[in-house]
Amino acid sequence: MAKHSGQPNRGAAAINPCHRTATSVTNFLPPQCSERRLSSWWSGSPAPESKPYDPTDPKQNPLNPEGLKPCCACPLTKRARDDCFLKFDAAEAPEKCKEQVEKHLACMRSLGFKI
């Protein structure tokens, strides 16, 4: 009869903690054996690819729910700015139309456009 030492017989697992019998479940392996773990339903899914910021996408930009493109946004301030530039000489227009330009920029920024 074999003499019992009082400690459980761990066999190969005592030498290599990653070694388990065929009946063991791999997701109960110690952390150092993580390459052998199975993923589960609760494990995180890979992050979706992030799209570049698009101010015309209402899902990305709640400030622009209609999905206006920059060319179509803020028609009133755009028209006032353009009329001002047509009214004055090219040399003096930037100074004379500064207020209209600032209003148009503020309108565009309020819709989420980065200009």
N, C-alpha and C positions, 0 to 999 in steps of 0.2 A: 504494500500500500504506500502511496506517495505521501510524503510529509507535507503538510500544509503550513505555509509561513504566516498566515493571517492576512496577507495582502492579496488582492485580486490578481490573477494572471492576465497581464496585458499583452503579452506576446509581441507581435510585430508593431502594434500601435504604440507600445512604450518606446520603441526605437524611432519610429517615424510616425508622427501624429497625423500625417496626411494619408497614411495607409489605412484603409478600412476594408471590411469584408464586402462581398458582393451584395449583401442584404442591407447595408447601411444606406442612408439617404445622404446625398452629397451636400445638400445645403446645411447640414449640421457639422460640417468640417470646421476645424479651427480657422481663425482669420488668416494665418499664414498660408492656407491652402485655397485662397479665394479664387484662383484660376480654375478650380474644379467646381465652383458653386453654380447652381442653376439659377436663372433669373425667374422671378415669379410674377404673378399678376400685379403685385403691389410695387414692384420695382419701377423706378421712374422711366418714362419713355424718353427717347432722345429729344433734345430741344429742336423745335422747328427752325428751319432756316430763317434768319431775320432778313426782312426786305429792307432796302434803303428807304429812307423817309420820303414819302410822296404826299405833298400837301393837297393834291387833288383827290386822294383816297379818303372818303369820309370815315372809314374804319380807323385810319391812322391819324386823322386830323378832324376832331369834332368841331373845330372852329369853322370848317368849310363843309357843312352837311350836304350841300348841293354838288360838291365835287368840281367847282369852277376851276378852270385853267387860268394861269396868270394873265393871259391875253384878254380874258372875258371878265375878270374880277374888277370890281370898283369902277364901273363905266362912268359915273358922274365925276369923280375926282380925276380920272384919266382924261376925260374930255376937257375939263377946266384947265388941267396942266398943259395939254396939247394946244388948246386955243391960246393960252398965254404965250407959249413959245412961238406960235405963228404971228402973234400980234407985235412982238418986239424983235429988234435986231439981234442977231446971233451973239454979238458982243455983250449986250446988256440983258438978254433973256435969263441967263442963270440967276442973276441977282434979283431981277424984277419978279421972277416966277418961283422964287424960293418957297414961299408960303404954300402955293399949289402943289409943288413937288413934295413938301413935307406932309401935307394932308393925304396925298395919294400913297405915300410910303406907309403912313399910319394905317390907312385903310387896308392895304395889302398885308401888313403885319397882323392886323386884327383877324384876318382869314387864315393865318398860320403860314404865310409865305415868308421865307427867310431871305430878305433882301436888305 
